[in-house]
């Protein structure tokens, strides 16, 4: 991914303690060095395997390390982690041509490549940072990127599809697990109930979950309004690991926060149904590395409702069993609901009892 996946252990929370404790004989690290791109694929991966130790871990991907550490601790098997990252990059250059060719909505990219003028430098980072790794039998991919594609909004759904299908093709594994991180909360609070900013690109990330063997770690509760690189990468890694433990290793656990499933209009109210409810919905609060705390009796926040004239209004919401009922007393004929649909929905507080936050969404 880009800089948040490249973000090192030494720059994350509690770096001294984390580095000192990084003595794991069953974890191996392979860091693709530098930033290399080019018009032709390179077969040279350039890096080398190292034992995970306090000496080798400081410059390694924090999200990647904390993900692998969680797997190794739970499974007690050897884990190999490959880090290939480049800050500030878009998703297109990481995508092989075959990926674009499998997504009809991206025919313009295929045409630009065929014309010798690839949009966004398509394929060049794949050539330099991924192609040389293909001989390895990868079990899965974790991906943290999207900030540089934020203006693409919902179109990111198709860009993600191209990346996933492209990598599955070149690694010759149609079931290659692919788990990504939804963008964290960032920037100043927007009081417009219609949302905007990073809201649409997060929705694009959520919608890409339609692809089989994929998952998404929601981190809308652990970002930083003033820092595009939130330092809590421990929870990022843990939440990614939950998907792998459940889907790849068949562990019986709650692996995601609530994910929008569908809506049902009930008079002047709209009922929102979710997947990944676990043992129930709660209002909660996440502070630092501490587990999520339930806030009994707290009002749900960051819900908005659309009226018949397509105007958006802040809404009231309450948990009702495994669903949430949303309304505004002034809106008699509602059409749609949005939740956390802005760059920084900083008071978001819908979780499941496993302490995992609900993903932002829009029903339209």
Secondary structure, 3 states (H helix, E strand, C coil): CCHHHHCEHHHCCCHHHHHHCCCEEEEEEEECCCCCCCCCCCCCCCCCEEEECCCCCCCCEHHHHHHHHHHHHHHCCCEEEEECCCCCCCCHHHCCHHHHHCCHHHHHHHHHHHCCCCHHHCCHHHHHHCHHHCCCCCCEEEECCCHHHHHHHHHHHHHHHHHHHHHHHHCCCCCCEEEEECCCCCCCCCCCCCCCCCHHHHHHHHHHHHCCCEEEECCCCCCCCCCCCCCCCHHHHHHHHHHHHHHCCCCCCCCCCCEEEEEEEECCEEEEEEECCCCCEEEEECCCCCCCEECCCCCCCCEEEECCCCCEEECEEEEECCEEEEECCCCCCCCCEEECCCCCCCCCCEEECCCCECCCEECC
